[in-house]
Amino acid sequence: LVRVYPNPSNGTFNVRIPQYSGKVALQVVDLNGRVVYSQSDDNFNVEKTVNLGGLQTGVYVLKVNTSEYNFTDKIIVR
């Protein structure tokens, strides 16, 4: 369903939700629970690029919320 790639990456990720368009809320949280990136997109259409290049290397949690489902995945910034 939701695909996040490339993972690990240098900070630029693609979030792909096949056959979905509409409102999406993206949130990236560090391992201490701090929100380090947050964005809402009312016009999401299948795929979006997220640039986390300003973050330190490490493991983060990506949360994707839509009206239909919630998705959580670990992402690695090199």
C-alpha positions in Angstrom: 0.0 0.0 0.0 2.1 2.9 1.2 5.7 2.8 -0.2 8.6 4.8 1.1 11.8 4.8 -1.0 14.7 4.9 -1.2 15.2 3.8 2.4 17.8 4.3 3.7 18.5 7.6 1.8 20.5 10.8 2.0 17.4 12.7 3.2 15.1 12.7 0.2 12.3 10.2 0.3 9.4 9.5 -2.0 6.0 8.6 -0.4 3.8 6.7 -2.8 0.2 5.8 -2.2 -1.1 4.0 -5.3 -4.5 5.1 -6.5 -5.0 7.7 -3.8 -5.6 11.4 -4.1 -6.8 13.8 -1.4 -5.7 15.0 2.0 -2.5 13.6 3.5 -0.7 14.6 6.7 3.0 13.6 6.9 4.9 13.7 10.1 8.5 12.6 10.9 9.4 12.0 14.5 12.8 11.3 16.0 13.4 8.5 18.5 12.9 10.9 21.4 9.4 11.6 20.2 10.1 15.1 18.9 8.3 16.1 15.6 11.1 17.1 13.2 9.0 17.5 10.1 5.3 18.0 9.6 3.4 18.8 6.4 -0.2 18.6 5.3 -1.1 18.3 1.6 -4.8 18.7 0.6 -4.0 17.8 -3.0 -1.8 14.7 -2.6 -1.9 12.6 -5.8 -0.2 9.2 -5.7 3.3 10.4 -4.9 5.2 13.1 -3.0 8.9 13.8 -2.4 9.9 14.7 1.1 13.3 16.4 1.7 14.7 15.7 5.1 18.3 16.7 4.1 18.6 19.1 7.1 18.2 16.3 9.7 21.0 14.5 11.4 21.8 10.9 10.3 19.8 8.4 12.2 16.5 6.5 12.4 13.2 8.3 12.3 9.6 7.3 12.3 7.4 8.5 9.4 3.7 8.8 10.0 1.3 9.1 7.1 -2.4 9.8 7.9 -5.2 10.0 5.4 -9.0 9.8 5.8 -8.8 6.1 4.9 -5.9 4.8 6.9 -2.8 5.5 9.0 0.6 4.2 8.2 3.8 4.2 10.2 7.3 3.2 8.9 10.9 3.5 10.1 13.1 5.6 7.8 16.9 5.9 7.9 18.7 9.1 7.0 22.4 8.6 6.1 
